[in-house]
């Protein structure tokens, strides 16, 4: 086996599934919070620009007094 035939950089299926599940929760949670707070524009930003929209909402859009 040569060095080019190794698969050290290929992640396992379980790891990829965990990352996808985390990403989905990371987008759905702020989407739900924005809709619950009546912030439709933020909900659209989160939906169409995910996951960047979710990060922007965490940093700029959420109401920290309610959290």
C-alpha positions, 0 to 999 in steps of 0.5 A: 500500500502506498501513501496515496492509497490510504484513507486517513482523511476520509471521515466515517459515516457516523461522524458525517451524520453527526455533523449534518445533524448538528448543522440541521439543529443549528439552523432550525433552532434560530429559525424557530426562535425568529418565527416565534418572535415574529421576525419574518425577515430574519426567518427568511434570512436564516432559511435562504442563507443557512448556515450563515443566516443562522450565525448572523441571527445569533450575533445580531438578530436575537433578542438577548433579554428573552433568551 
